[in-house]
Amino acid sequence: MSNSSFQHFVSLLLSHAQQKPKQVAIRQKQFGLWHTWSWHDVLEISEHYANALHGYGFKKNQSILLLSQLNIDVIAISLAVQALGGKVQFVDADLDTLTSEQILQYFQQLRPEYAVVEHLEQLSPLQQFEDLPLYIFYLQQNHLTPPEYEHIVSSHQLLAKHQDQGQIKFENLLFENQQIAFSFEQFSKSKHLQVSYCHQELIAQAQQMAQLYQLDSLEQASVASAFGNVEQMRYVWSVWLYVGFTLNLPETLETLDQDQQVIAPTVLFGTQFDYEQLYHLILQRLPSERSIYSRIFQRILNTQDHGPALSWSEKWVLGCFRQVILEEFGLSYLKTAVVIGDPVSDVAQAFYAALRINLCFWESDPVWHSRSNLEERLTSMDLEPVKIDGLGAIS
């Protein structure tokens, strides 16, 4: 059955887990080590989180605010929430620099029932979160003393507390194709803006991207930046679940070249910022500007589109540079480089063209709504359930 017949992220996950359970779905570098999870693993972990969240009282139409970079736990928690009929919220902000004061402000403004942060130390001092009416789950404890508050819980505690309650199986649930999958919150001055996407429209966009770039399940896809970005989340998450390729998550930009050598990506997703950063990183690795090879290379770059045809020696120099750069940064097998959102500078684009990396520009222009207008829009939506083999939905 074609994936176009599925209209919910969890139904896509079920399809991949059933058809190719052992194929690697996610490869992630954590603390310098690579870890892999198959499609069956992702399904199993997601179901464990669904049982755990249900044990903590999570109900249909509730939301969870994720203030963490993308990792296996964030992915599994998101799918668990969506399987239970809930919504995943993200803040359009730099998650790496979030302070405890900002986190507290987001909790007070958004009032989520549940939230996830990456590090316990992000909540320090814990006393300021003492009286909030929500559960806060943290993924990394970082050798800190576990908090004494019942509503601040580690992901290990979350899973351990309800590990024997295996009553929730995704194959037995009903899914609604127009259920909101993700909402992104943006705060600027006195305005609170929001953009939301239901499963059906995200899958339709993923299908369009997959067909345009001829993506298949054998791709090794790499994400160049944090997944909290609106454009990244909207497209990359959807097309990964739709196509069923391997999603690779490097650790930091500083080790990107080493990570890409391990990954050997065929598809690279990033924003203007990511590709500009990669461009400058490559420039730093080139020989000194005073080197004769560097001067020849720069002259070739400046004249290849407008000057006379390259001589044999110039082609040889360009070919050597191209081969060395592509191999050093693990881009030798790259066939598709997608720039989501604003295009890169002309200089960077010419540089990538010289390396025979054809940048594909995918425009992304989220339509932000004020919170009050959006609530009116959602209230008027007519939800139609889509039945997946099973018994029914969890209330």
C-alpha positions in Angstrom: 0.0 0.0 0.0 1.3 3.4 -0.9 2.2 5.8 1.9 -0.1 8.4 0.2 -3.0 6.4 1.7 -1.9 7.2 5.2 -2.9 10.5 6.7 -1.4 10.4 10.2 2.2 10.3 11.3 1.6 7.3 13.6 0.1 5.3 10.8 3.2 5.9 8.8 5.4 4.8 11.7 3.3 1.6 12.0 3.6 0.9 8.2 7.5 1.2 8.3 7.7 -0.9 11.5 5.7 -3.6 9.9 7.2 -3.6 6.4 10.9 -3.0 7.3 11.3 -3.5 11.1 15.1 -3.9 11.1 15.9 -1.0 8.8 17.7 1.8 10.6 15.3 4.7 11.1 17.5 7.0 13.2 21.2 7.3 13.7 22.3 9.9 16.2 25.7 10.9 17.7 25.5 11.5 21.5 28.6 12.3 23.6 30.9 11.3 20.7 29.3 7.9 20.1 26.9 6.8 17.4 23.6 5.1 18.3 21.1 3.6 15.9 17.4 2.7 16.2 15.4 0.6 13.8 11.8 1.4 12.8 10.7 -1.4 15.2 12.7 0.3 18.0 11.1 3.7 17.3 7.7 2.1 17.5 8.5 0.3 20.7 10.0 3.3 22.5 7.1 5.5 21.3 4.5 3.0 22.7 6.4 2.9 26.0 6.2 6.7 26.3 2.5 6.6 25.3 1.8 4.2 28.2 3.9 6.3 30.6 2.2 9.5 29.6 -1.2 7.9 29.8 -0.2 6.8 33.3 0.6 10.5 34.1 -2.9 11.5 33.0 -2.3 12.6 29.5 -5.6 12.8 27.5 -6.7 13.5 24.0 -6.4 17.2 22.9 -3.9 18.0 25.5 -0.5 19.4 24.6 3.2 18.9 25.4 5.7 21.7 25.0 9.1 20.4 23.8 12.1 22.6 24.7 14.8 20.2 23.6 16.9 19.6 20.5 15.9 16.6 18.4 16.9 13.2 19.7 15.3 9.8 20.0 13.4 10.7 23.2 11.9 13.8 21.6 10.9 11.9 18.5 9.3 9.1 20.5 7.6 11.4 22.9 6.2 13.4 20.0 4.8 10.3 18.3 3.4 9.0 21.6 1.6 12.3 22.2 0.2 12.3 18.7 -0.9 8.7 19.0 -2.9 9.7 22.1 -4.6 12.5 20.2 -2.5 15.3 21.6 -0.5 18.2 20.1 3.2 18.9 20.2 4.3 22.5 20.8 7.6 24.1 19.9 8.8 27.6 20.5 10.4 29.5 17.6 13.6 30.3 19.5 17.2 29.3 20.0 16.9 26.3 22.3 20.6 26.2 23.0 20.6 29.5 24.8 17.3 29.2 26.7 17.6 30.4 30.3 15.4 29.2 33.2 13.7 32.6 33.3 12.7 32.2 29.6 11.5 28.7 30.2 9.4 29.9 33.1 8.0 32.7 31.0 7.0 30.2 28.2 5.3 28.0 30.8 3.3 30.9 32.2 2.3 32.2 28.7 1.5 28.9 27.0 0.2 27.0 30.0 1.0 23.5 28.7 -0.2 20.5 30.6 3.2 18.8 30.0 6.7 19.9 29.0 10.1 18.4 28.2 13.5 20.1 28.7 16.8 18.6 27.8 18.8 19.2 30.9 17.7 19.4 34.6 20.1 22.4 35.1 18.0 24.4 32.7 15.4 24.6 35.5 17.8 25.9 38.1 16.8 27.2 40.6 14.0 24.6 40.9 12.0 26.6 43.4 10.6 28.9 40.7 8.9 26.0 39.1 7.5 24.6 42.4 3.9 25.7 42.0 3.3 25.3 38.3 0.3 23.1 37.4 2.2 20.9 34.9 4.5 17.9 34.6 8.0 18.7 33.6 10.1 15.9 32.2 13.9 16.3 31.8 16.1 14.1 29.6 19.6 14.6 31.1 20.4 14.9 34.8 24.0 15.9 34.4 25.1 14.5 37.8 22.8 16.9 39.6 20.8 15.8 42.7 17.3 14.5 41.6 14.6 17.1 42.5 12.1 16.3 45.3 9.2 17.7 43.4 6.7 15.1 42.1 5.9 17.1 39.0 9.5 17.4 37.9 10.4 13.9 36.6 13.3 12.4 34.6 12.6 10.5 31.4 14.0 7.3 33.1 11.5 7.7 36.0 8.8 8.4 33.4 9.4 5.1 31.6 10.2 3.0 34.7 7.0 3.9 36.6 4.7 2.5 34.0 6.9 0.0 32.1 4.6 -2.9 33.1 1.5 -1.2 31.8 1.6 -2.3 28.1 -2.1 -1.9 27.3 -1.6 0.8 24.6 -0.6 -0.5 21.2 -0.7 2.0 18.3 -2.2 -0.6 16.0 -5.3 -0.6 18.2 -5.9 3.1 18.0 -8.1 5.5 15.9 -6.4 8.5 14.4 -7.9 11.8 13.1 -6.3 13.0 9.9 -7.0 16.7 10.7 -5.8 16.5 14.3 -3.1 19.2 14.9 0.3 17.5 14.8 2.5 20.5 15.6 2.1 24.1 16.7 4.9 26.6 16.8 4.8 29.6 19.1 6.5 32.9 18.4 6.8 35.8 20.9 7.8 39.2 19.6 7.4 42.3 21.8 3.7 42.2 22.9 2.6 39.7 20.3 2.0 36.0 20.6 1.9 34.4 17.2 1.2 30.7 16.4 1.2 28.5 13.3 -0.3 25.0 13.4 -0.2 22.1 11.0 -2.4 19.0 11.0 -1.2 15.5 10.0 -2.9 15.5 6.7 -1.5 18.8 5.3 2.1 17.9 6.5 1.9 14.5 4.8 0.7 16.1 1.6 3.7 18.5 1.7 6.0 15.6 2.4 4.6 13.7 -0.6 5.3 16.8 -2.8 8.9 17.1 -1.6 9.6 13.4 -2.0 8.3 13.4 -5.6 10.1 16.6 -6.6 13.5 15.4 -5.3 12.9 11.7 -6.0 13.6 10.6 -2.5 13.3 6.9 -1.5 13.7 4.8 1.6 17.3 4.0 0.9 18.4 7.6 1.4 20.9 8.6 4.1 19.5 11.9 5.1 21.4 14.4 7.3 20.0 17.3 9.2 22.4 20.3 9.4 20.8 22.2 12.2 18.5 22.0 15.2 15.1 20.6 14.7 13.3 23.2 16.7 13.4 25.4 13.7 9.9 25.9 12.2 11.0 25.2 8.6 13.0 22.1 9.5 10.3 20.6 11.6 7.6 21.3 9.1 9.2 19.5 6.3 12.1 17.2 7.4 10.1 15.4 10.1 7.2 14.8 7.7 9.3 13.6 4.7 11.3 11.3 7.0 8.1 9.6 8.1 6.5 9.7 4.7 9.5 8.2 2.8 11.0 6.0 5.5 14.7 6.8 5.0 17.4 6.9 7.6 17.5 10.2 9.5 21.1 11.0 10.7 21.6 13.5 13.5 25.1 14.9 13.8 26.2 16.2 17.2 27.7 19.6 16.6 28.8 21.8 13.7 32.4 21.6 14.9 32.5 17.8 14.2 30.3 18.0 11.1 33.0 16.9 8.7 33.8 13.8 10.8 30.1 13.0 11.2 29.4 13.3 7.5 32.2 10.9 6.8 30.4 8.3 8.9 27.0 9.1 7.5 28.0 9.6 3.8 24.6 11.4 3.2 22.8 11.3 0.0 20.4 14.0 1.1 21.2 17.1 3.2 18.6 19.3 4.8 19.4 22.8 6.1 18.6 26.4 6.2 20.4 29.4 4.8 22.3 29.7 8.1 23.5 26.1 7.9 24.8 26.2 4.4 26.5 29.6 5.0 28.2 28.1 8.0 29.3 25.0 6.1 30.6 27.2 3.3 32.8 29.2 5.8 33.9 26.0 7.5 35.1 24.7 4.2 36.9 27.9 3.4 38.8 27.6 6.7 40.1 24.2 5.6 41.4 25.5 2.2 45.1 26.2 1.8 46.4 29.7 2.6 45.3 32.5 0.3 49.0 33.0 -0.6 49.2 29.4 -1.9 49.4 29.1 -5.7 46.7 26.4 -5.6 44.4 28.6 -3.6 44.9 31.6 -6.0 44.2 29.4 -9.0 41.1 27.9 -7.3 39.7 31.4 -6.5 40.4 32.6 -10.0 38.6 29.6 -11.4 35.6 30.3 -9.1 35.5 34.0 -10.2 35.6 33.2 -14.0 34.0 29.8 -14.5 30.5 31.2 -15.3 31.5 34.3 -17.2 35.1 33.8 -18.5 36.6 31.6 -21.3 36.5 27.9 -21.1 38.8 26.4 -18.5 42.2 25.0 -19.6 43.2 21.4 -18.9 45.4 22.5 -16.0 42.6 24.6 -14.5 40.1 21.7 -14.7 42.7 19.5 -13.1 43.2 21.9 -10.1 39.4 22.3 -9.8 38.9 18.6 -9.9 41.5 18.0 -7.2 40.0 20.6 -4.9 36.5 19.2 -5.5 37.5 15.7 -4.7 39.5 16.5 -1.5 36.7 18.8 -0.2 33.9 16.4 -0.8 35.8 13.5 0.7 36.9 15.4 3.8 33.4 16.6 4.5 31.7 13.3 3.6 29.7 14.7 0.7 31.0 12.4 -2.1 27.6 10.6 -2.3 25.4 13.7 -1.9 22.8 13.9 -4.6 20.3 16.4 -3.1 21.0 19.4 -0.9 17.8 21.1 0.2 17.9 24.7 1.4 14.7 25.3 3.3 13.6 28.9 3.5 15.7 31.9 2.4 18.4 31.2 -0.3 22.1 31.4 0.3 24.3 34.2 -0.8 25.4 34.3 -4.5 29.0 33.8 -3.4 28.1 30.6 -1.4 25.9 29.3 -4.2 28.7 29.8 -6.7 31.1 27.9 -4.4 28.7 25.0 -4.0 28.2 24.9 -7.8 32.0 24.7 -8.3 31.8 21.6 -6.1 29.0 20.3 -8.2 26.6 20.5 -5.3 23.3 21.6 -6.7 21.4 23.5 -4.1 17.6 23.0 -4.2 15.6 25.8 -2.7 12.4 25.0 -1.0 10.5 28.1 -0.1 8.9 28.2 3.4 6.7 31.0 4.5 4.7 30.1 7.6 1.5 32.0 8.0 1.6 33.2 11.6 -1.7 33.9 13.3 -2.4 35.7 16.5 -3.3 33.3 19.3 -7.0 34.5 19.5 -7.6 34.3 15.8 -6.1 30.8 15.6 -8.3 29.5 18.4 -11.4 30.6 16.4 -10.0 28.8 13.3 -9.4 25.5 15.2 -12.9 25.7 16.8 -14.5 25.8 13.4 -12.5 22.8 12.0 -14.5 19.6 11.3 -12.4 16.6 12.4 -13.0 13.3 10.6 -11.6 10.1 12.1 -9.5 7.7 10.0 -9.8 4.2 11.3 -6.6 2.1 11.6 -7.1 -1.6 12.2 -8.0 -1.8 15.8 -10.5 -1.1 18.5 -10.7 2.6 19.2 -9.2 5.7 20.6 -8.1 6.6 24.1 -10.2 9.2 25.8 
